């Protein structure tokens, strides 16, 4: 059985996905969560072999924790960005 290749997202696409995931679970506005997620940073794979992107969330403690949980979930399916 052939496996389906995963597509590699851009940083912007990944940011949109994170916002959708968070908004679907936690509610709130997309603008608020986009601000909390911030910019997706692409890093070289020699720094982090298992993934090549980082997020530095902002906002309240609960918002940062929510973003961190969403990052863990999304990174499991999309560890690399273009």
matplotlib code that plots the C-alpha trace (Angstrom):
import matplotlib.pyplot as plt

x = [0.0, 1.5, 1.6, 0.5, 3.2, 2.7, 2.8, 5.2, 3.5, 4.8, 5.2, 2.0, 0.0, 1.2, 0.3, -3.2, -3.6, -2.5, -5.0, -7.8, -6.9, -6.8, -9.9, -11.8, -10.9, -10.6, -12.9, -12.0, -11.1, -8.7, -7.0, -6.4, -4.9, -2.8, -1.3, -0.7, 0.9, 3.1, 5.6, 6.5, 10.3, 12.0, 15.2, 17.9, 17.5, 20.9, 19.6, 16.5, 16.5, 12.9, 11.4, 12.4, 10.1, 9.5, 6.8, 7.4, 3.8, 2.8, -0.2, -1.4, -0.1, -3.2, -2.9, 0.7, -0.1, -2.9, -0.5, 2.1, -0.4, -1.5, 2.1, 2.7, -0.4, 0.3, 4.1, 3.3, 1.7, 3.8, 7.3, 8.8, 8.0, 9.2]
y = [0.0, 3.3, 6.1, 9.6, 12.2, 15.1, 18.6, 21.1, 24.3, 27.8, 29.7, 31.8, 28.6, 27.1, 30.3, 30.1, 26.5, 27.2, 30.0, 27.8, 25.0, 27.3, 29.2, 26.0, 24.8, 27.9, 30.4, 34.0, 36.0, 35.1, 38.4, 37.8, 34.4, 35.5, 38.1, 35.5, 33.1, 35.8, 35.1, 31.6, 31.4, 29.0, 27.5, 25.3, 21.6, 21.2, 23.2, 21.0, 17.8, 16.9, 20.2, 23.4, 26.0, 27.9, 30.0, 32.5, 33.1, 36.3, 37.3, 36.1, 32.9, 31.0, 32.3, 31.2, 27.8, 27.4, 28.3, 25.9, 23.0, 23.8, 23.9, 20.4, 19.1, 20.8, 20.0, 16.3, 16.4, 19.3, 19.3, 21.1, 24.3, 25.6]
z = [0.0, -1.0, 1.5, 0.6, 0.6, 3.0, 1.4, 2.9, 4.0, 3.9, 7.2, 6.3, 5.6, 8.9, 10.8, 9.3, 10.3, 13.9, 14.2, 12.8, 15.2, 18.2, 17.3, 16.8, 20.3, 22.3, 20.5, 20.2, 17.2, 14.5, 14.9, 18.6, 18.0, 15.0, 17.3, 20.0, 17.6, 16.1, 13.3, 12.3, 12.3, 9.9, 11.4, 9.8, 10.3, 11.8, 14.8, 15.2, 13.3, 14.1, 12.8, 11.2, 12.6, 15.8, 17.3, 20.1, 21.5, 23.1, 25.3, 28.6, 30.2, 29.2, 25.6, 25.4, 26.8, 24.3, 21.4, 22.8, 22.8, 19.3, 18.1, 19.5, 17.7, 14.4, 14.5, 14.7, 11.2, 9.8, 11.2, 8.2, 6.3, 3.0]

ax = plt.figure().add_subplot(projection="3d")
ax.plot(x, y, z, "-o")
ax.set_aspect("equal")
plt.show()
